[in-house]
Amino acid sequence: MKQTRLEKIAGIVNRSEKSRCSAQTRLNAFYQLFSRTDQVLIVIVADPDSLACALAVKRLLSYRVGSVTIGYPNEIRRLNNLTMIKRLKIPIERLHTLQINDYSKKILLDSQPTHQPCFEKIQFDAVIDHHPVTNGWDANVKFIDIRPDYGAVASMMIEYIRAANITPSVSLATALYYGIKVDTQNFEKKNLQLADGISFRYVFNFANRNLVRKFELTELRRSELKYFKTALKEVKASKGRAYAHLGKVSTPDVLVIIADFLNHVDGFDWVFVSGISGDKLIVILRCDGYRKHAGKFAQKTFSEYGSAGGHREAARAELPLKNLPPRREGQDFSTATLMKIATRHL
């Protein structure tokens, strides 16, 4: 299904499935926002795609503005992302430590003002994104380029880089390459644009692909190896389904890693891995997607207790502990409890 774009380029607004602008037109209109004295703030929710895009915009604006700062509001916990930031030396700062009013121009990348409460308080001059268009924020934004049909904003930014006749450095190309890989799920997402493939192919020759493999493989801290021991001890199999509750975990990312690991085991058509993070029970679901839909199943099974949903092969539920079914006094949530809840609809 085609999705409506939102563009405000050089004062002309377009809400349709197709763009009326060339990459050069977009770039020129974007450049017109800035002067040599501007102090520019780029705002992102830090992940591989947005980090890559922030680097791209920083490169586009080098020698054109006074300074560029990259700010982010979220806590970065994924080891892949931390490794990317460290290895590529990406200069980012927590948003709450910055004086927003000190910046004369503000850009939002890979997001929209309605996506985070803290974004709604900022008047952005430019928004560049690929998520479905939301309403009620665009009236005073001078430059908008939202293309929900693109798999990654990094694909869009490569078009800007090429229009500017900039040859990307190895670090920038590596970031953009990795951003596209992550956000397109290695090109397995449906409804991808040919443009994603063209952009990916362009940075392929410049990127350090060995470094990207390092990002992808760095998922687990040594201190978190203990969760594998717990999972292997706890895992219960029944009718082609694997269940494991890990108790309290340092981060929900561990549950994802364990679920993906169990999903590679022969004979498991479904995988359910749960753990407690803060005041929530997190449940990660995996399946083969053949005549199954993990997202729909998660919603049907867990939505009465909290938020739940996802894709055909992968889903997630976040359930406040206070909402869970009552158990006997002194009885903790266990793998058996997980099985009992999950099998209601299987």
Beta strands, then each sheet from edge to edge (+ up, - down):
strand 1: 6-9
strand 2: 12-14
strand 3: 39-43
strand 4: 67-72
strand 5: 92-94
strand 6: 105-109
strand 7: 126-129
strand 8: 143-146
strand 9: 236-238
strand 10: 241-248
strand 11: 270-277
strand 12: 280-287
strand 13: 307-310
strand 14: 314-320
sheet 1: 2+ 1- 8+ 7+ 6+ 3+ 4+ 5+
sheet 2: 9+ 10- 11- 12+ 14- 13+
end
